[in-house]
Amino acid sequence: MFCGAAQRATPGMALDAGHGSVIKSNTTTKNGAWRMRNAFQSATRFTSEPSHPHASSEGRAAWNGRRSQVVMSAPIPLPIPLWELEPMPDLAHRVFASLFILGLLLVPALAAKRNSRSTVPLSVDSVNGAEIINPSARPSGPALLRVQILLDRAHFSPGEIDDNYGENTRKAVRIYREAKRMSSRDGIDEALLHNLVDSDGGPVLVTYRITEEDTAGPFAETIPKDFRKMAEMKRLSYTSPLELLAEKFHMSEALLRRLNPKASFDRPGAEIVVAKVQHDELPGKIARIEVDATGQRVLAYAKDGELVAAYPATVGSTERPSPRGKMKVTAIAENPTYHYDPSLNFKGVHADQPLDLPPGPNNPVGVVWIALSAKGYGIHGTPDPGEISKRASHGCIRLTNWDALELARHVGKGTPVTIEGGRAFGYRSDDMASDAERRGARSRHR
């Protein structure tokens, strides 16, 4: 524990407070650790004489002969005079000593980490003008955020825009490069950014004035986990203007706060910085949909075979995989009501009567349901956009609410859907609410 510090103590060695020497000590006994006294005394006392009341003159002389060596050999001086350390009487004190020293060592590292994050601020100017400086490095900061927003506008969705180079952003980058016949290099580089900018060179961060509609609500105080309590609500609404605005601009709440650290999101007229995600509509109707269960993504193709949109998705689970094969869209419902059938016996749901859960963005199937010809299965939204591709579903295909809406508004009854591939491992299947996907949404034909 004190390796490299003053006195060069190593495991199994302890200072003899009475004689200023080093003695053997069994680390498994009470003499194997130190009691810390006067923890906040000045480190300059390292050079003073031993103050222990029982220190002998020989011990003092030995200490004086070594103290210059002691001070010079300590890479991290401890704010505790080592001559005032005594054997600890029990395990609890030994643990306390270990944690105390660990804390002293970790605080500077944590402070450095926080400082490194603050060196790359996100602002309208820094993000809108960001370039790829080092393509070999892990993307972060302004350039990554710019790429995420441009991918979203190009209909190659990274899911929730969060300034994080996670799996959903990597998937969007890979499929975009393939679709645009770029080099096989898998990553964000200058060529990718320039290709995106050439297609849509407008600003990616803009100032937005919060409207009365954004703050009018009604907002739910909380969204209960209990289905019976959900069924008692009039609507499964947003819980705050912050949640509404984050979803409106396809952003994580954390990123929206980071861009606007002093903003009041519930005040109409307040100006905030948001992602500019408005983009051109898809070119006509989608001719067919492919669901890649292995890659956890949904691909949309035009009549001529061109890939026109790609979305990260949660596709089934190892325990309950989505059906495989060819099927069709049979119906589409926006703002669906969610029906709970007690015969399904979902884990954690104690209701013994059928329940109708009201519509809203926090409905278990989100804001839209695209029913498939495989009975009980569909493509739908989610109340948890940050969990797409990270948390397993129970057979259905789950997208962010905004991606599901875009897809739903460009398909129709009869659109072919093919589900291929196996279920990738590594996802949790403990999402109780997603069980209801299998029978949950009332559809209306259009």
C-alpha positions as CSV (number, residue, x, y, z in Angstrom):
1,M,0.0,0.0,0.0
2,F,2.9,2.3,0.8
3,C,5.1,1.0,-1.9
4,G,7.3,3.9,-3.2
5,A,6.3,6.2,-0.4
6,A,8.5,7.4,2.5
7,Q,10.4,4.7,4.3
8,R,9.9,2.4,1.2
9,A,7.6,0.2,3.2
10,T,6.4,-3.0,1.5
11,P,3.7,-5.5,2.3
12,G,4.6,-7.3,5.5
13,M,6.7,-4.4,6.9
14,A,5.7,-1.9,9.5
15,L,7.4,1.1,11.2
16,D,8.4,0.5,14.8
17,A,7.1,3.7,16.4
18,G,9.3,3.2,19.4
19,H,12.7,2.9,17.7
20,G,12.2,4.4,14.3
21,S,13.2,1.2,12.7
22,V,11.6,-1.3,10.4
23,I,10.3,-4.6,11.8
24,K,8.6,-7.7,10.3
25,S,4.9,-7.9,10.7
26,N,2.3,-10.5,9.8
27,T,-0.2,-8.6,7.5
28,T,-3.0,-10.9,8.6
29,T,-2.7,-9.8,12.3
30,K,-3.6,-6.6,14.0
31,N,-0.1,-5.3,13.4
32,G,-0.5,-5.5,9.6
33,A,-2.1,-2.1,9.0
34,W,-1.7,1.5,10.1
35,R,-4.0,3.8,12.2
36,M,-4.0,7.3,10.7
37,R,-3.7,10.2,13.0
38,N,-3.9,13.9,12.3
39,A,-4.8,13.2,8.7
40,F,-4.9,16.8,7.6
41,Q,-1.6,17.9,9.2
42,S,0.8,19.7,6.9
43,A,3.0,17.5,4.7
44,T,6.0,19.6,5.7
45,R,6.1,17.6,9.0
46,F,7.7,14.9,7.0
47,T,11.0,16.7,7.7
48,S,10.5,17.3,11.4
49,E,11.8,15.1,14.2
50,P,9.8,12.2,15.4
51,S,7.2,13.4,17.8
52,H,6.2,10.0,19.3
53,P,6.4,10.3,23.0
54,H,8.3,7.0,23.3
55,A,10.8,7.7,20.5
56,S,14.3,7.0,21.7
57,S,17.3,9.2,21.1
58,E,18.7,6.4,18.9
59,G,15.5,6.4,16.9
60,R,15.6,10.2,16.5
61,A,19.2,10.0,15.3
62,A,18.3,7.2,12.8
63,W,15.4,9.3,11.5
64,N,17.5,12.5,11.1
65,G,20.0,10.5,9.1
66,R,17.4,9.3,6.7
67,R,14.9,12.1,6.4
68,S,16.4,13.7,3.3
69,Q,16.3,10.4,1.6
70,V,12.7,9.9,2.8
71,V,11.5,13.1,1.4
72,M,13.2,12.8,-2.0
73,S,12.0,9.2,-2.5
74,A,8.3,10.0,-2.0
75,P,6.6,10.5,-5.4
76,I,3.3,11.4,-3.7
77,P,3.9,12.7,-0.2
78,L,1.1,11.7,2.2
79,P,-0.3,14.4,4.5
80,I,0.4,12.2,7.5
81,P,3.6,11.9,9.5
82,L,4.6,8.2,9.2
83,W,6.0,8.2,12.7
84,E,2.5,8.8,14.1
85,L,1.2,5.6,12.5
86,E,0.3,2.8,14.8
87,P,-0.8,-0.8,14.3
88,M,-4.6,-0.9,13.8
89,P,-6.7,-3.0,16.1
90,D,-9.1,-4.5,13.7
91,L,-10.1,-5.1,10.0
92,A,-12.4,-2.1,9.8
93,H,-9.6,0.3,10.4
94,R,-7.4,-1.5,7.9
95,V,-10.2,-1.1,5.3
96,F,-10.6,2.5,6.2
97,A,-6.9,3.1,5.7
98,S,-6.9,1.5,2.3
99,L,-9.9,3.5,1.1
100,F,-8.4,6.7,2.4
101,I,-5.2,6.2,0.4
102,L,-7.1,5.1,-2.6
103,G,-9.2,8.3,-2.4
104,L,-6.1,10.4,-2.3
105,L,-4.8,8.8,-5.5
106,L,-8.1,8.9,-7.4
107,V,-9.2,12.5,-6.8
108,P,-6.6,14.0,-9.2
109,A,-7.4,11.4,-11.9
110,L,-11.1,12.1,-11.7
111,A,-10.5,15.9,-11.8
112,A,-8.3,15.5,-14.9
113,K,-11.0,13.4,-16.6
114,R,-13.6,16.2,-16.0
115,N,-11.2,18.8,-17.2
116,S,-10.5,16.8,-20.4
117,R,-14.3,16.8,-21.2
118,S,-14.6,20.5,-20.8
119,T,-11.8,21.2,-23.3
120,V,-14.1,20.5,-26.2
121,P,-17.2,22.6,-25.7
122,L,-20.3,22.1,-27.8
123,S,-21.6,25.3,-29.3
124,V,-23.5,26.4,-32.4
125,D,-20.3,27.6,-34.1
126,S,-18.0,24.7,-33.0
127,V,-20.4,22.0,-34.2
128,N,-21.6,23.7,-37.4
129,G,-18.0,24.2,-38.5
130,A,-16.5,21.0,-37.1
131,E,-14.1,18.9,-39.2
132,I,-12.5,15.5,-38.8
133,I,-9.0,16.3,-37.5
134,N,-7.8,12.8,-36.6
135,P,-9.8,10.0,-38.3
136,S,-7.8,7.3,-36.5
137,A,-9.0,8.6,-33.1
138,R,-12.4,7.7,-31.5
139,P,-14.8,10.4,-32.7
140,S,-16.1,12.8,-30.1
141,G,-17.3,16.3,-29.5
142,P,-18.4,18.7,-32.2
143,A,-17.4,16.6,-35.2
144,L,-19.3,13.5,-34.0
145,L,-22.4,15.5,-33.2
146,R,-22.3,17.1,-36.6
147,V,-22.1,13.6,-38.3
148,Q,-25.0,12.2,-36.1
149,I,-27.3,15.0,-37.1
150,L,-26.4,14.8,-40.8
151,L,-27.0,11.1,-40.8
152,D,-30.4,11.6,-39.2
153,R,-31.3,14.2,-41.9
154,A,-30.1,11.7,-44.6
155,H,-32.6,9.1,-43.2
156,F,-29.8,6.9,-42.0
157,S,-30.8,7.2,-38.4
158,P,-28.3,7.0,-35.5
159,G,-31.3,6.6,-33.2
160,E,-31.2,9.0,-30.3
161,I,-28.7,11.8,-31.0
162,D,-26.4,11.9,-28.0
163,D,-22.8,12.8,-29.0
164,N,-21.8,9.3,-28.3
165,Y,-20.1,7.0,-30.7
166,G,-22.2,4.0,-29.8
167,E,-23.4,1.0,-31.7
168,N,-26.4,2.7,-33.3
169,T,-24.1,5.5,-34.7
170,R,-21.6,2.9,-35.9
171,K,-24.4,1.0,-37.7
172,A,-25.6,4.2,-39.4
173,V,-22.1,5.0,-40.5
174,R,-21.6,1.5,-41.9
175,I,-24.8,1.3,-43.9
176,Y,-24.4,4.9,-45.2
177,R,-20.9,4.1,-46.5
178,E,-22.2,1.0,-48.2
179,A,-25.2,2.7,-49.7
180,K,-23.1,5.6,-51.1
181,R,-20.4,3.1,-52.4
182,M,-17.7,4.7,-50.3
183,S,-14.5,3.0,-49.3
184,S,-14.9,-0.1,-47.1
185,R,-13.2,1.8,-44.2
186,D,-15.5,1.4,-41.2
187,G,-15.5,4.7,-39.4
188,I,-16.0,8.4,-39.4
189,D,-13.4,10.2,-41.6
190,E,-13.1,13.4,-43.7
191,A,-14.6,11.6,-46.8
192,L,-17.7,10.6,-44.9
193,L,-18.3,14.1,-43.5
194,H,-17.7,15.7,-46.9
195,N,-20.2,13.3,-48.5
196,L,-22.8,14.2,-46.0
197,V,-22.2,17.9,-46.3
198,D,-22.3,17.7,-50.1
199,S,-25.8,16.3,-49.8
200,D,-27.0,18.6,-47.1
201,G,-24.6,21.4,-46.1
202,G,-26.9,23.4,-43.8
203,P,-26.3,24.1,-40.1
204,V,-26.9,21.2,-37.8
205,L,-27.4,23.2,-34.6
206,V,-29.9,26.1,-34.6
207,T,-31.6,28.3,-32.0
208,Y,-35.2,27.4,-31.2
209,R,-37.8,29.5,-29.4
210,I,-39.9,27.4,-27.0
211,T,-43.6,27.8,-27.8
212,E,-46.7,27.8,-25.7
213,E,-47.6,24.5,-27.2
214,D,-44.3,23.0,-26.0
215,T,-45.1,23.8,-22.4
216,A,-48.9,23.5,-22.3
217,G,-49.1,19.8,-21.5
218,P,-50.8,18.2,-19.9
219,F,-47.8,16.4,-18.6
220,A,-47.8,13.2,-16.5
221,E,-46.3,13.6,-13.1
222,T,-44.8,10.1,-13.4
223,I,-45.4,7.0,-15.6
224,P,-46.1,4.1,-13.2
225,K,-44.7,0.7,-13.8
226,D,-48.0,-1.0,-12.7
227,F,-50.3,-1.6,-15.6
228,R,-53.3,-1.2,-13.4
229,K,-52.2,2.4,-12.5
230,M,-51.3,3.1,-16.2
231,A,-54.9,2.0,-17.2
232,E,-56.3,4.6,-14.8
233,M,-54.5,7.5,-16.6
234,K,-56.2,9.5,-19.3
235,R,-53.1,9.6,-21.4
236,L,-49.5,8.3,-21.2
237,S,-48.1,11.7,-21.9
238,Y,-44.6,13.2,-21.7
239,T,-43.5,13.9,-18.2
240,S,-42.0,17.3,-18.8
241,P,-41.3,19.9,-21.5
242,L,-37.7,18.7,-21.5
243,E,-38.8,15.2,-22.5
244,L,-41.1,16.6,-25.2
245,L,-38.4,18.8,-26.7
246,A,-35.7,16.1,-26.6
247,E,-37.9,13.8,-28.6
248,K,-39.1,16.5,-30.9
249,F,-35.5,17.1,-31.9
250,H,-34.4,13.4,-31.8
251,M,-32.0,14.1,-28.9
252,S,-31.2,12.6,-25.6
253,E,-32.3,14.8,-22.6
254,A,-28.7,14.8,-21.4
255,L,-27.4,16.3,-24.6
256,L,-30.2,18.9,-24.6
257,R,-29.2,19.9,-21.1
258,R,-25.5,20.0,-22.1
259,L,-26.2,22.4,-24.9
260,N,-28.4,24.6,-22.7
261,P,-27.0,24.4,-19.2
262,K,-28.9,27.5,-18.0
263,A,-32.1,27.1,-19.9
264,S,-35.6,26.9,-18.5
265,F,-37.3,24.4,-20.7
266,D,-40.8,25.1,-19.3
267,R,-40.7,28.8,-20.1
268,P,-42.4,29.9,-23.4
269,G,-40.3,32.3,-25.4
270,A,-37.0,31.0,-24.0
271,E,-34.4,30.3,-26.7
272,I,-32.5,27.0,-26.7
273,V,-30.0,25.3,-29.0
274,V,-31.3,22.2,-30.7
275,A,-30.4,19.7,-33.4
276,K,-31.9,20.8,-36.8
277,V,-33.4,17.4,-37.8
278,Q,-36.1,18.6,-40.2
279,H,-35.3,17.2,-43.6
280,D,-36.7,16.4,-47.0
281,E,-39.4,13.7,-47.1
282,L,-38.5,10.3,-48.4
283,P,-39.0,10.1,-52.2
284,G,-42.4,8.5,-52.5
285,K,-43.7,5.3,-50.9
286,I,-41.5,2.7,-49.6
287,A,-41.7,-0.4,-51.8
288,R,-40.4,-3.0,-49.4
289,I,-38.9,-3.4,-45.9
290,E,-36.1,-5.7,-44.7
291,V,-35.6,-6.4,-41.0
292,D,-32.1,-7.5,-40.2
293,A,-32.4,-9.4,-36.9
294,T,-28.7,-10.0,-36.6
295,G,-27.7,-6.4,-37.3
296,Q,-30.6,-5.1,-35.3
297,R,-31.8,-2.7,-38.0
298,V,-34.7,-1.9,-40.4
299,L,-33.9,-1.1,-44.0
300,A,-36.4,0.6,-46.4
301,Y,-36.1,0.4,-50.2
302,A,-37.7,2.3,-53.0
303,K,-39.3,0.7,-56.0
304,D,-36.0,0.8,-58.0
305,G,-34.2,-1.1,-55.3
306,E,-32.4,1.9,-53.8
307,L,-31.9,2.0,-50.1
308,V,-33.7,5.2,-49.0
309,A,-33.8,4.8,-45.2
310,A,-32.2,2.8,-42.4
311,Y,-33.1,2.7,-38.7
312,P,-31.6,1.0,-35.7
313,A,-34.0,-1.4,-34.1
314,T,-34.6,-3.9,-31.3
315,V,-35.6,-7.2,-33.0
316,G,-36.9,-9.9,-30.7
317,S,-34.7,-11.7,-28.2
318,T,-32.9,-15.0,-27.7
319,E,-35.9,-16.3,-25.7
320,R,-38.5,-14.8,-28.0
321,P,-37.1,-14.3,-31.5
322,S,-39.2,-12.4,-34.1
323,P,-40.8,-14.6,-36.8
324,R,-38.7,-15.2,-39.9
325,G,-39.7,-15.0,-43.5
326,K,-41.9,-12.9,-45.7
327,M,-45.0,-11.1,-44.6
328,K,-46.9,-7.9,-45.3
329,V,-48.1,-4.8,-43.6
330,T,-51.8,-5.3,-42.7
331,A,-52.7,-2.1,-40.8
332,I,-51.3,1.1,-39.3
333,A,-52.4,2.9,-36.1
334,E,-51.0,6.2,-34.8
335,N,-51.5,6.8,-31.1
336,P,-52.6,3.2,-30.5
337,T,-54.4,2.0,-27.3
338,Y,-52.5,-0.8,-25.7
339,H,-54.5,-3.9,-24.5
340,Y,-53.3,-6.1,-21.8
341,D,-54.5,-9.7,-21.8
342,P,-54.1,-11.3,-18.3
343,S,-53.8,-14.7,-19.9
344,L,-50.4,-13.7,-21.1
345,N,-49.3,-13.7,-17.4
346,F,-46.5,-11.1,-17.8
347,K,-43.9,-11.2,-15.1
348,G,-44.5,-8.4,-12.6
349,V,-48.1,-7.7,-13.7
350,H,-50.6,-8.7,-11.1
351,A,-53.8,-7.7,-12.9
352,D,-56.4,-10.5,-13.4
353,Q,-58.7,-8.4,-15.7
354,P,-58.0,-7.1,-19.2
355,L,-56.6,-3.6,-19.2
356,D,-56.7,-0.8,-21.8
357,L,-53.6,1.4,-21.5
358,P,-54.3,4.9,-23.0
359,P,-52.3,6.3,-26.0
360,G,-49.4,8.6,-25.7
361,P,-45.6,8.7,-26.3
362,N,-45.0,6.7,-23.1
363,N,-47.4,4.0,-24.2
364,P,-45.5,0.6,-24.3
365,V,-45.7,0.6,-28.1
366,G,-45.0,4.3,-28.5
367,V,-46.9,6.6,-30.9
368,V,-47.4,4.2,-33.8
369,W,-48.1,0.5,-34.6
370,I,-47.5,-1.1,-38.0
371,A,-49.3,-4.5,-37.9
372,L,-47.8,-7.4,-39.8
373,S,-49.5,-10.4,-41.3
374,A,-47.7,-12.6,-38.7
375,K,-50.5,-12.5,-36.1
376,G,-49.7,-10.5,-33.0
377,Y,-46.4,-9.0,-34.4
378,G,-45.7,-5.5,-35.6
379,I,-43.2,-2.6,-36.0
380,H,-43.7,0.1,-33.5
381,G,-42.3,3.0,-31.4
382,T,-41.0,3.0,-27.8
383,P,-41.2,5.2,-24.7
384,D,-37.4,4.6,-24.2
385,P,-35.5,5.8,-27.3
386,G,-32.1,5.4,-25.6
387,E,-32.7,1.7,-25.2
388,I,-33.0,0.9,-28.9
389,S,-30.7,-2.0,-29.9
390,K,-29.7,-2.3,-26.2
391,R,-32.7,-3.9,-24.6
392,A,-34.5,-6.9,-26.1
393,S,-38.1,-7.0,-27.2
394,H,-40.4,-10.0,-27.0
395,G,-40.7,-10.6,-30.7
396,C,-41.7,-7.3,-32.2
397,I,-39.6,-4.8,-34.0
398,R,-39.1,-1.6,-32.0
399,L,-37.9,1.8,-33.3
400,T,-37.6,5.2,-31.8
401,N,-40.9,7.1,-32.0
402,W,-39.7,9.4,-34.7
403,D,-38.2,6.7,-36.9
404,A,-41.4,4.6,-36.5
405,L,-43.6,7.5,-37.6
406,E,-41.4,8.2,-40.6
407,L,-41.6,4.6,-41.7
408,A,-45.4,4.4,-41.0
409,R,-46.2,7.4,-43.1
410,H,-44.4,6.0,-46.2
411,V,-45.8,2.4,-46.2
412,G,-49.3,1.2,-46.7
413,K,-51.4,-1.9,-46.5
414,G,-49.7,-4.7,-48.4
415,T,-46.1,-3.4,-48.3
416,P,-43.8,-6.5,-48.3
417,V,-41.8,-7.1,-45.1
418,T,-39.0,-9.7,-44.8
419,I,-37.4,-10.6,-41.5
420,E,-34.0,-12.3,-41.8
421,G,-31.1,-13.3,-39.7
422,G,-30.6,-14.6,-36.2
423,R,-30.9,-12.8,-32.9
424,A,-27.7,-11.2,-31.8
425,F,-26.7,-12.0,-28.2
426,G,-25.9,-9.5,-25.4
427,Y,-29.3,-7.9,-25.0
428,R,-31.4,-7.9,-21.9
429,S,-34.9,-9.5,-22.2
430,D,-36.3,-8.2,-18.9
431,D,-38.5,-5.5,-20.4
432,M,-41.9,-6.4,-19.0
433,A,-43.7,-3.8,-21.0
434,S,-42.6,-5.1,-24.3
435,D,-44.5,-8.4,-23.8
436,A,-47.6,-6.5,-24.7
437,E,-46.3,-5.9,-28.2
438,R,-47.5,-9.3,-29.2
439,R,-51.2,-8.5,-28.7
440,G,-51.2,-5.0,-27.5
441,A,-52.1,-2.5,-30.2
442,R,-55.5,-1.9,-31.7
443,S,-55.0,-1.1,-35.4
444,R,-57.0,1.0,-37.8
445,H,-56.8,0.3,-41.5
446,R,-55.8,2.9,-44.0
